[in-house]
Amino acid sequence: MVRLIGTSLILLTMMIGLNTAHAAPPEQLRAEAEETARLLAKLLQAGRLVIEQNQTLIDDAHKGDKGFAPDVFERQMYEVFRQRTGIDLSAPATKTALAVPPLARTLLPALIEAGKEVVSDAQIVINQRGIGYKNFIPATFGSQAAARFSKRSHVQLKQTALQPRNPKNEPDEYESSVLHWLSGRPNSDAYVSELTESGKTLRVIMPIYYQQACLVCHGEPKGEWDISGYPKEGAREGGLAGAISVKIPLHTE
């Protein structure tokens, strides 16, 4: 049984070869893990959006120091996340604790730190004069931040797509099944949440849809080489670009 969650709650059955009827964990544990996964995906999306909003600045070939330092990125990431979730992660810990589940209280700061490190490591590239396109784009940031976070956590965070440009984002069997299912659904705020491995693991897949800015590299004409050296996919605004995948082990002992 998979839950598609957006402005409304819909229960439906997906035939993707997974049986989650056995050894279900307490509902509270699942709810906390699901909300944590949702917030992690939203936070990674916030970081991607900050990079997108600063893309013109990053790719300015005439300017040296862009002023887009990790602390600037962090403040902007907090603001985008607040706008999208109503949660202010820059607020005192006592206030934040009331807004997020216990599981998320250490994981969200860890993802923020991973994102700041990625921006820090990219400073030489970002501030280089004489080069326009730097290949430091939302997808690059997202892949690197998710990988850093996952290495330090029991939670696996990942960008994925049916035809990823980065081989590291290749979907596993579960992700591929959900992406194929999502590809036939319209652009929405919905996401897929499911218990797998007989209830031992929670998988959450939050889709990413193409925005107008994405089409410069991913739009028409299909097959034409884009600025990064990849053939364009012929995508259209609102089409499924991929997803953020979160995998959280549930300990029920």
RODO-2510 file (C-alpha; in nm, 4 decimals, decimal comma):
residues 253
     n   res          X          Y          Z
     1     m     0,0000     0,0000     0,0000
     2     v     0,1404     0,3355    -0,1022
     3     r     0,0244     0,6733     0,0143
     4     l     0,0163     0,9653    -0,2223
     5     i     0,0175     1,2765    -0,0080
     6     g    -0,0472     1,6309    -0,1181
     7     t    -0,3342     1,8652    -0,0433
     8     s    -0,5426     1,5543     0,0147
     9     l    -0,4695     1,2044     0,1374
    10     i    -0,5229     0,9205    -0,1055
    11     l    -0,4653     0,5541    -0,0397
    12     l    -0,3952     0,3328    -0,3355
    13     t    -0,2298     0,0047    -0,4192
    14     m     0,0815    -0,0060    -0,6375
    15     m     0,1987    -0,3322    -0,7851
    16     i     0,5740    -0,2868    -0,7497
    17     g     0,6601    -0,6213    -0,5956
    18     l     0,6827    -0,5086    -0,2346
    19     n     0,4974    -0,6576     0,0593
    20     t     0,4715    -0,4295     0,3601
    21     a     0,2029    -0,6116     0,5527
    22     h     0,4373    -0,7841     0,7964
    23     a     0,5906    -0,6560     1,1181
    24     a     0,4620    -0,3013     1,0792
    25     p     0,6307    -0,0597     1,3213
    26     p     0,4311     0,1589     1,5612
    27     e     0,2388     0,4279     1,3758
    28     q     0,4114     0,7008     1,5713
    29     l     0,7529     0,5776     1,4604
    30     r     0,6452     0,5708     1,1001
    31     a     0,4857     0,9139     1,1193
    32     e     0,8013     1,0643     1,2662
    33     a     1,0219     0,9003     1,0029
    34     e     0,7899     1,0100     0,7225
    35     e     0,7845     1,3712     0,8359
    36     t     1,1624     1,3661     0,8773
    37     a     1,2058     1,2306     0,5249
    38     r     0,9689     1,4931     0,3872
    39     l     1,1582     1,7740     0,5593
    40     l     1,4959     1,6437     0,4415
    41     a     1,3710     1,6364     0,0830
    42     k     1,2255     1,9864     0,1200
    43     l     1,5537     2,1140     0,2644
    44     l     1,7568     1,9678    -0,0215
    45     q     1,5105     2,1250    -0,2640
    46     a     1,5579     2,4573    -0,0834
    47     g     1,9324     2,4339    -0,1332
    48     r     1,8870     2,3543    -0,5014
    49     l     1,6589     2,6558    -0,5400
    50     v     1,9133     2,8860    -0,3740
    51     i     2,1736     2,7762    -0,6303
    52     e     1,9224     2,8337    -0,9109
    53     q     1,8385     3,1828    -0,7815
    54     n     2,2095     3,2702    -0,7768
    55     q     2,2951     3,1042    -1,1101
    56     t     2,3436     3,4300    -1,3000
    57     l     2,5766     3,5562    -1,0291
    58     i     2,7709     3,2298    -1,0147
    59     d     2,8188     3,2295    -1,3925
    60     d     2,9223     3,5960    -1,4160
    61     a     3,2531     3,5817    -1,6043
    62     h     3,3416     3,9451    -1,5289
    63     k     3,3097     3,9365    -1,1504
    64     g     3,5639     3,7784    -0,9189
    65     d     3,4491     3,7479    -0,5598
    66     k     3,0741     3,6888    -0,5884
    67     g     3,0040     3,7203    -0,2166
    68     f     2,8182     3,3885    -0,2364
    69     a     2,9926     3,2386     0,0657
    70     p     2,8645     2,9449     0,2767
    71     d     2,7079     3,1744     0,5377
    72     v     2,5190     3,3641     0,2647
    73     f     2,4011     3,0339     0,1181
    74     e     2,2910     2,9181     0,4634
    75     r     2,0786     3,2274     0,5300
    76     q     1,9101     3,1994     0,1914
    77     m     1,8501     2,8276     0,2401
    78     y     1,6840     2,8944     0,5765
    79     e     1,4564     3,1530     0,4167
    80     v     1,3491     2,9339     0,1230
    81     f     1,2828     2,6431     0,3596
    82     r     1,0793     2,8701     0,5897
    83     q     0,8709     2,9950     0,2982
    84     r     0,7986     2,6396     0,1835
    85     t     0,7368     2,4715     0,5194
    86     g     0,6649     2,7446     0,7730
    87     i     0,9581     2,6184     0,9826
    88     d     1,2378     2,8587     1,0745
    89     l     1,5512     2,6497     1,1264
    90     s     1,7475     2,9612     1,2194
    91     a     1,5284     3,0123     1,5258
    92     p     1,6454     2,9046     1,8729
    93     a     1,6558     2,5281     1,9166
    94     t     1,3728     2,5350     2,1715
    95     k     1,1358     2,6847     1,9132
    96     t     1,2543     2,4626     1,6299
    97     a     1,2090     2,1533     1,8459
    98     l     0,8377     2,2233     1,8652
    99     a     0,8074     2,2278     1,4865
   100     v     1,0037     1,9179     1,3839
   101     p     1,0044     1,5545     1,5047
   102     p     1,2924     1,4393     1,7295
   103     l     1,4491     1,2362     1,4484
   104     a     1,4816     1,5497     1,2354
   105     r     1,6464     1,7678     1,4983
   106     t     1,9963     1,6405     1,4230
   107     l     1,9438     1,5348     1,0618
   108     l     1,8303     1,8733     0,9287
   109     p     2,1346     2,0609     1,0712
   110     a     2,3582     1,7858     0,9309
   111     l     2,2174     1,8429     0,5816
   112     i     2,2623     2,2186     0,6163
   113     e     2,6254     2,1635     0,7146
   114     a     2,6786     1,9328     0,4157
   115     g     2,5335     2,1975     0,1847
   116     k     2,7581     2,4689     0,3275
   117     e     3,0620     2,2458     0,2764
   118     v     2,9699     2,1925    -0,0889
   119     v     2,9405     2,5685    -0,1422
   120     s     3,2673     2,6224     0,0443
   121     d     3,4530     2,3717    -0,1713
   122     a     3,3146     2,5390    -0,4847
   123     q     3,4385     2,8890    -0,3967
   124     i     3,7426     2,8734    -0,6273
   125     v     3,5177     2,7819    -0,9202
   126     i     3,2390     3,0253    -0,8293
   127     n     3,4777     3,3212    -0,7955
   128     q     3,6841     3,2523    -1,1066
   129     r     3,6941     3,5322    -1,3628
   130     g     3,6969     3,4758    -1,7362
   131     i     3,4686     3,1712    -1,7303
   132     g     3,0930     3,1943    -1,7593
   133     y     2,9288     2,8572    -1,7136
   134     k     3,0846     2,6930    -1,4051
   135     n     2,8856     2,3673    -1,4008
   136     f     2,7895     2,4476    -1,0417
   137     i     2,4158     2,4069    -1,0881
   138     p     2,1275     2,2839    -0,8681
   139     a     2,1747     1,9207    -0,9734
   140     t     2,5487     1,9331    -0,9004
   141     f     2,4889     2,0860    -0,5602
   142     g     2,2109     1,8401    -0,4770
   143     s     2,4132     1,5315    -0,5668
   144     q     2,7164     1,6437    -0,3686
   145     a     2,5232     1,7596    -0,0616
   146     a     2,3143     1,4401    -0,0506
   147     a     2,6253     1,2218    -0,0822
   148     r     2,8046     1,4021     0,2014
   149     f     2,5002     1,3812     0,4250
   150     s     2,4424     1,0112     0,3541
   151     k     2,8015     0,9183     0,4422
   152     r     2,7547     1,0643     0,7911
   153     s     2,4049     0,9405     0,8614
   154     h     2,2020     0,6218     0,8878
   155     v     1,9613     0,7897     0,6442
   156     q     2,0229     0,7650     0,2705
   157     l     1,9454     1,0783     0,0702
   158     k     1,9741     1,0833    -0,3060
   159     q     1,8751     1,2588    -0,6262
   160     t     1,7596     1,0210    -0,8940
   161     a     1,5978     1,0143    -1,2384
   162     l     1,4988     0,7591    -1,4992
   163     q     1,7731     0,8846    -1,7321
   164     p     2,0250     1,0549    -1,5041
   165     r     2,3175     1,2448    -1,6482
   166     n     2,5227     1,1517    -1,3425
   167     p     2,5637     0,7707    -1,3127
   168     k     2,5694     0,8079    -0,9321
   169     n     2,2042     0,9109    -0,9522
   170     e     2,0963     0,5898    -1,1257
   171     p     1,7707     0,4692    -0,9673
   172     d     1,7504     0,1391    -0,7858
   173     e     1,4660    -0,0999    -0,8672
   174     y     1,2266     0,0588    -0,6204
   175     e     1,3050     0,4141    -0,7301
   176     s     1,2690     0,3190    -1,0959
   177     s     0,9234     0,1697    -1,0326
   178     v     0,8019     0,4799    -0,8509
   179     l     0,9515     0,7170    -1,1095
   180     h     0,7732     0,5332    -1,3908
   181     w     0,4482     0,5610    -1,1948
   182     l     0,5036     0,9320    -1,1247
   183     s     0,5870     1,0057    -1,4876
   184     g     0,2202     0,9630    -1,5744
   185     r     0,1017     1,1991    -1,2998
   186     p     0,0725     1,5782    -1,3281
   187     n     0,2933     1,8305    -1,1519
   188     s     0,1803     1,8473    -0,7893
   189     d     0,3006     1,8693    -0,4296
   190     a     0,2378     1,4979    -0,3766
   191     y     0,4990     1,2441    -0,2740
   192     v     0,5117     0,8677    -0,2324
   193     s     0,5718     0,7034     0,1052
   194     e     0,5954     0,3274     0,1606
   195     l     0,7213     0,0721     0,4077
   196     t     0,9579    -0,1832     0,2524
   197     e     1,1604    -0,4826     0,3695
   198     s     0,8685    -0,6126     0,5754
   199     g     0,8274    -0,2817     0,7517
   200     k     1,1937    -0,2376     0,8420
   201     t     1,2561     0,0555     0,6079
   202     l     1,0614     0,3634     0,5075
   203     r     1,1071     0,4873     0,1514
   204     v     0,9926     0,8375     0,0562
   205     i     1,0141     0,9658    -0,3014
   206     m     0,9505     1,3374    -0,3614
   207     p     0,9283     1,4242    -0,7316
   208     i     1,1122     1,7137    -0,8948
   209     y     0,9465     1,8805    -1,1925
   210     y     1,1076     2,0830    -1,4684
   211     q     1,0839     2,4592    -1,4243
   212     q     1,1288     2,7094    -1,7050
   213     a     1,4919     2,7738    -1,6068
   214     c     1,5695     2,4015    -1,6414
   215     l     1,4715     2,3957    -2,0070
   216     v     1,7802     2,5890    -2,1146
   217     c     1,9692     2,2605    -2,0736
   218     h     1,6910     2,0020    -2,0721
   219     g     1,4344     2,1369    -2,3179
   220     e     1,4032     2,1576    -2,6949
   221     p     1,5325     2,0762    -2,9419
   222     k     1,5829     1,7238    -2,8199
   223     g     1,9277     1,5889    -2,8928
   224     e     2,0931     1,9280    -2,9319
   225     w     2,4057     1,9682    -2,7176
   226     d     2,3549     2,1982    -2,4209
   227     i     2,6112     2,4262    -2,2580
   228     s     2,7283     2,1478    -2,0239
   229     g     2,8008     1,9070    -2,3085
   230     y     2,4964     1,6801    -2,2748
   231     p     2,2198     1,6220    -2,5295
   232     k     1,8948     1,7939    -2,4380
   233     e     1,6100     1,5673    -2,3319
   234     g     1,3323     1,7649    -2,5009
   235     a     1,1622     1,8211    -2,1661
   236     r     0,8720     2,0557    -2,1092
   237     e     0,7873     2,2723    -1,8114
   238     g     0,5989     2,0718    -1,5498
   239     g     0,7318     1,7369    -1,6705
   240     l     0,8945     1,4932    -1,4299
   241     a     1,2654     1,5719    -1,3993
   242     g     1,3445     1,3150    -1,1323
   243     a     1,3035     1,2843    -0,7584
   244     i     1,4642     1,3133    -0,4201
   245     s     1,4766     0,9714    -0,2598
   246     v     1,4980     0,9218     0,1173
   247     k     1,5533     0,5853     0,2825
   248     i     1,5179     0,5586     0,6602
   249     p     1,5698     0,2337     0,8559
   250     l     1,3072     0,1805     1,1249
   251     h     1,4176     0,0128     1,4477
   252     t     1,1246    -0,1492     1,6176
   253     e     1,3024    -0,3621     1,8789
***
